[in-house]
Amino acid sequence: MSSQNKLIFLPLGGAGEIGMNMYLYGYGPEGKERFILVDLGVTFPTMDTTPGVDLIMADPAYIEARADRLDAIFITHAHEDHIGALGMLYPKLAAPVYARPFTAAVARAKMEERGQDPWVVQVVDSYPEQIEAGPFTVSYLPLAHSIPEAAGLIIDTPAGRIVHTGDFKLDLEPIVGEPYDPALFAEIAQGGIKALVCDSTNVFSPHRGKSESTLNANITELIANASGMMVATTFASNVARLKTLAQAGVDAGRSVCVLGRSMQRMLGYAHSTGVLEDFPPTIELEDVADVPRENLMLIVTGSQGEGRAASAQLARGKYLGITMRENDTFLFSSKTIPGNEVSVGRIINSLSAMGVTVIDDSAGKYHVSGHANRPDLEEIHDILNPQMLIPMHGEYRHLKEHKELGESKGIAGIIAPNGAMIDLTGETPEVLDHIETSRLYMDGTRLIGAFDGVVLQRIRMATRGAVAMSIIIEDNDVIGVWAEAMGLPDTIGSGPSLNEAIEVTVEQELMSAKKNLIKSDDEVERLVSRIVNRVCKDEVGKKPVSQIMINRLVED
Amino acid sequence: MSSQNKLIFLPLGGAGEIGMNMYLYGYGPEGKERFILVDLGVTFPTMDTTPGVDLIMADPAYIEARADRLDAIFITHAHEDHIGALGMLYPKLAAPVYARPFTAAVARAKMEERGQDPWVVQVVDSYPEQIEAGPFTVSYLPLAHSIPEAAGLIIDTPAGRIVHTGDFKLDLEPIVGEPYDPALFAEIAQGGIKALVCDSTNVFSPHRGKSESTLNANITELIANASGMMVATTFASNVARLKTLAQAGVDAGRSVCVLGRSMQRMLGYAHSTGVLEDFPPTIELEDVADVPRENLMLIVTGSQGEGRAASAQLARGKYLGITMRENDTFLFSSKTIPGNEVSVGRIINSLSAMGVTVIDDSAGKYHVSGHANRPDLEEIHDILNPQMLIPMHGEYRHLKEHKELGESKGIAGIIAPNGAMIDLTGETPEVLDHIETSRLYMDGTRLIGAFDGVVLQRIRMATRGAVAMSIIIEDNDVIGVWAEAMGLPDTIGSGPSLNEAIEVTVEQELMSAKKNLIKSDDEVERLVSRIVNRVCKDEVGKKPVSQIMINRLVED
């Protein structure tokens, strides 16, 4: 082991993928480093790969094993992919948690939800306030994003200053929160930046990003020209957008009602922490019925087509007693995240079938991204002029493109996907080690490992069906055979049911099997499994998951 | 019942959705109509809604019950969503099948695959050749699309002429097959068109569609400038594209190998039926190893990210011994069908991580659509000048937009989603009836109904897990309890396994249950199901599917 102090960066989640961010920084001699962790996010399950799972997060095993050397957890902002795992993983880590006020309000709720003490989350002011955490000194750098109070981190270490951007965009008029301040960036870069660890999401977007404030005129015009009821959806945490939508509604002479608990919760945090001012007056749900529909505007959840959210329920017919009709307008003030196209499309179709005019962002008029585009990234590279660039928050191709963008200006870069331990100590970033990384699933009330086989068995049952069998053996005689197929067609043509076909074949073959075979549970199980596979393959064309229960009756 | 002759149109699949096309035309007095069926397509399953299902098709129940009055089945072209269900549904319908030569070759293979007689498929020439089918006289109208020999149908009836477009585009240089011929359209419109039943897929695309021939220069330039190995993927049935890709490869001095059985099969049909001429020379797989990679081009399957296709296998590391490397180029000469974004994205990322340059169609240079865009649709409306327009092949919003486009020119229109029986006899189309429509699933080797509950149970097992229980009762005493959880975490903290926890609780509660309850299988099952739910909810937070097997031992 080297006794030399090293500054290391190790992404445990969110690098080489979009979602479940978790980044570790370490400083010290090998085996004795002190650590800080940035963000504890989740990603969302799909039926394809994670049916039945509630939430997915990076497995913090590496830092869990070294939790005694973890000095702090910093949350950059309150999006689920940065904060969603806090309450679930905190027990494994148990270090002080820091966040700015709005983020801290969300973080405390996440802790409470999972039975953790919300007061371990400490509220911090932004730069120049500093938090000391072992060898690290950390400041929050305000940055615009699609949620209030997003922030980068200025991480000072004995080996130099790191800027970890978190998610950000350059927005001179973000509606809510601090505008982009190039002078502040120049100030923090004065002593030199060792490494810029930087959002890569929009590196393929060639034009300057648009300000949140550019939407106001388009949305106002759209709502002013709408005839029936107006309904708009966006991401619940995009408080600035909620304000723009509500203001446009009020300006068009409509009564505005914000529906959906997650939106109301976010607005509540924004009000109570003072990040939101001048939100236009809104009405309560119980007053909606009194407003003529042409004077009404609803702001609802479900921009991604989530089955239980207001948008999907309206598309299915009714939400909280409200129905949409011919000549109403529905606005998606949002982009569709890849993977959600089908569920969003389903809502558009259903609403269209009701005669509702559905407006989405295909014309680029009603939504702006929360991430810095390519020229914006270049501006930050130029102002900060870091010694090295570590692209983060992106799939592999984003990281690669971002690295090449930096290299084109002479900034040393490296692609650090999850598990790549990067040494930032020297002149250029070097891969020091590869750590095995994995995922944890919140499944019902239990955290399970991605490789535990539980979800794999569920996928198998979903694609192949299952057969449960009970075999009763007394004195090495088979006296009972029972089969129950699940998720398989249960009649075979006009003949006997599939269950009967399995039972008859198993009985026959066990009757004619050797006594020695019947004595062994393992051999009976193997034989019966094979028979189940064969009968099901013959009869319905599938080899199901089988579960054989062998009950041996013992004389008292 | 009315004894008046009526001309009816009834979509059984493909209207209000994209996929599994199946359209019925009828003529005659109510209850005595004679029918023809157009297309028998499939759509593809998803883990979300149809896990384990192989193929989905419209349920032909309505026409199956009237199969004695079905005079013919016409297949417009050989895409799966128009022909894929032929072999599976033919036994329910058993009418003569007609198709043009290339389509017939595919149709015969579909019949053979499912054990049906391929020779019921009759090859027909295109217009002016006519097929008599009851009161209908039908001609095939050649149209360009993204597969050879696509065709519309000219359907003459005693009530007037219908043009059923099938899928089409207006292409003056389609590379393979007949170019668009406005004069031919004008000719068939001379006697007046009663109804135009028309493709709506691209009604939202505002500009003229591009010809297949416009790709040649772009693809040639791309391949000429590629340095390492070149790999391109597209839809296997897009024979014109295969030709363009192969020609560009040969022009760039590369040896071209077409991999993937489905592509080779399609090329085989195209050769043997004479629709494809001058396909450039290609090499066999066994010769690939002898060609330096900078002189090699592979054309592979899997443009939609299909897990078993060549593209996905190359992305995972190796396909037929071939690996991709730094500086190779991979071209998606295809669009990503909604729902496939995630699997295509996975391939792009994996190939990028290998250093491969991945080119997709985001710049609109390497793929053209096979469907008519809005101005193209207008051109057809104008030339044919039909009395009425029935939009088909689209989701509801496409149908609606297309209807409104027609109405803006004074053409009477109607939205006819699946099950809407439309009366075309009069001046304007009228809804005559609504027929219950459904879907059939090919599941392993069995056709099952969408509402049979089989797939629903599989989805439940996938999201909740399952518990199988065997309860042995002798003389109304419970003498054995066995639980096997499937797809559930099987240890509870550091305590007993979930199976043990269920068994102990069930045993205790059955022991203390009243004798009368134990006598009833139904009551035991209800009680045990409740216990399983409660224990699982307490221990792992899920209520699984449970399957309780009660074995009562009887004295001999």
Chai-1 contact restraints between the chains, C-beta under 6 A:
chainA,res_idxA,chainB,res_idxB,connection_type,confidence,min_distance_angstrom,max_distance_angstrom,comment,restraint_id
A,M47,B,M47,contact,1.0,0.0,6.0,A-B,restraint_1
A,M47,B,D48,contact,1.0,0.0,6.0,A-B,restraint_2
A,D48,B,M47,contact,1.0,0.0,6.0,A-B,restraint_3
A,P51,B,A462,contact,1.0,0.0,6.0,A-B,restraint_4
A,P51,B,T463,contact,1.0,0.0,6.0,A-B,restraint_5
A,G52,B,T463,contact,1.0,0.0,6.0,A-B,restraint_6
A,P338,B,E341,contact,1.0,0.0,6.0,A-B,restraint_7
A,G339,B,V342,contact,1.0,0.0,6.0,A-B,restraint_8
A,E341,B,P338,contact,1.0,0.0,6.0,A-B,restraint_9
A,V342,B,G339,contact,1.0,0.0,6.0,A-B,restraint_10
A,N349,B,E395,contact,1.0,0.0,6.0,A-B,restraint_11
A,N349,B,Y396,contact,1.0,0.0,6.0,A-B,restraint_12
A,N349,B,R397,contact,1.0,0.0,6.0,A-B,restraint_13
A,S352,B,Y396,contact,1.0,0.0,6.0,A-B,restraint_14
A,S352,B,R397,contact,1.0,0.0,6.0,A-B,restraint_15
A,S352,B,K400,contact,1.0,0.0,6.0,A-B,restraint_16
A,A353,B,Y396,contact,1.0,0.0,6.0,A-B,restraint_17
A,E395,B,N349,contact,1.0,0.0,6.0,A-B,restraint_18
A,Y396,B,N349,contact,1.0,0.0,6.0,A-B,restraint_19
A,Y396,B,S352,contact,1.0,0.0,6.0,A-B,restraint_20
A,Y396,B,A353,contact,1.0,0.0,6.0,A-B,restraint_21
A,R397,B,N349,contact,1.0,0.0,6.0,A-B,restraint_22
A,R397,B,S352,contact,1.0,0.0,6.0,A-B,restraint_23
A,K400,B,S352,contact,1.0,0.0,6.0,A-B,restraint_24
A,G444,B,V540,contact,1.0,0.0,6.0,A-B,restraint_25
A,G444,B,G541,contact,1.0,0.0,6.0,A-B,restraint_26
A,G444,B,K542,contact,1.0,0.0,6.0,A-B,restraint_27
A,T445,B,G541,contact,1.0,0.0,6.0,A-B,restraint_28
A,R446,B,P489,contact,1.0,0.0,6.0,A-B,restraint_29
A,R446,B,V540,contact,1.0,0.0,6.0,A-B,restraint_30
A,I448,B,P489,contact,1.0,0.0,6.0,A-B,restraint_31
A,V454,B,G487,contact,1.0,0.0,6.0,A-B,restraint_32
A,V454,B,P489,contact,1.0,0.0,6.0,A-B,restraint_33
A,Q457,B,M486,contact,1.0,0.0,6.0,A-B,restraint_34
A,Q457,B,G487,contact,1.0,0.0,6.0,A-B,restraint_35
A,R458,B,A462,contact,1.0,0.0,6.0,A-B,restraint_36
A,R458,B,G487,contact,1.0,0.0,6.0,A-B,restraint_37
A,M461,B,M461,contact,1.0,0.0,6.0,A-B,restraint_38
A,M461,B,G487,contact,1.0,0.0,6.0,A-B,restraint_39
A,A462,B,P51,contact,1.0,0.0,6.0,A-B,restraint_40
A,A462,B,G52,contact,1.0,0.0,6.0,A-B,restraint_41
A,A462,B,R458,contact,1.0,0.0,6.0,A-B,restraint_42
A,A462,B,A462,contact,1.0,0.0,6.0,A-B,restraint_43
A,T463,B,P51,contact,1.0,0.0,6.0,A-B,restraint_44
A,T463,B,G52,contact,1.0,0.0,6.0,A-B,restraint_45
A,A468,B,A468,contact,1.0,0.0,6.0,A-B,restraint_46
A,A468,B,Q547,contact,1.0,0.0,6.0,A-B,restraint_47
A,S470,B,S470,contact,1.0,0.0,6.0,A-B,restraint_48
A,S470,B,M549,contact,1.0,0.0,6.0,A-B,restraint_49
A,I472,B,N551,contact,1.0,0.0,6.0,A-B,restraint_50
A,G480,B,N551,contact,1.0,0.0,6.0,A-B,restraint_51
A,W482,B,M549,contact,1.0,0.0,6.0,A-B,restraint_52
A,E484,B,Q547,contact,1.0,0.0,6.0,A-B,restraint_53
A,E484,B,M549,contact,1.0,0.0,6.0,A-B,restraint_54
A,M486,B,Q457,contact,1.0,0.0,6.0,A-B,restraint_55
A,M486,B,Q547,contact,1.0,0.0,6.0,A-B,restraint_56
A,G487,B,V454,contact,1.0,0.0,6.0,A-B,restraint_57
A,G487,B,Q457,contact,1.0,0.0,6.0,A-B,restraint_58
A,G487,B,R458,contact,1.0,0.0,6.0,A-B,restraint_59
A,G487,B,M461,contact,1.0,0.0,6.0,A-B,restraint_60
A,P489,B,R446,contact,1.0,0.0,6.0,A-B,restraint_61
A,P489,B,I448,contact,1.0,0.0,6.0,A-B,restraint_62
A,P489,B,V454,contact,1.0,0.0,6.0,A-B,restraint_63
A,V540,B,G444,contact,1.0,0.0,6.0,A-B,restraint_64
A,V540,B,R446,contact,1.0,0.0,6.0,A-B,restraint_65
A,G541,B,G444,contact,1.0,0.0,6.0,A-B,restraint_66
A,G541,B,T445,contact,1.0,0.0,6.0,A-B,restraint_67
A,K542,B,G444,contact,1.0,0.0,6.0,A-B,restraint_68
A,Q547,B,A468,contact,1.0,0.0,6.0,A-B,restraint_69
A,Q547,B,E484,contact,1.0,0.0,6.0,A-B,restraint_70
A,Q547,B,M486,contact,1.0,0.0,6.0,A-B,restraint_71
A,M549,B,S470,contact,1.0,0.0,6.0,A-B,restraint_72
A,M549,B,W482,contact,1.0,0.0,6.0,A-B,restraint_73
A,M549,B,E484,contact,1.0,0.0,6.0,A-B,restraint_74
A,N551,B,I472,contact,1.0,0.0,6.0,A-B,restraint_75
A,N551,B,G480,contact,1.0,0.0,6.0,A-B,restraint_76
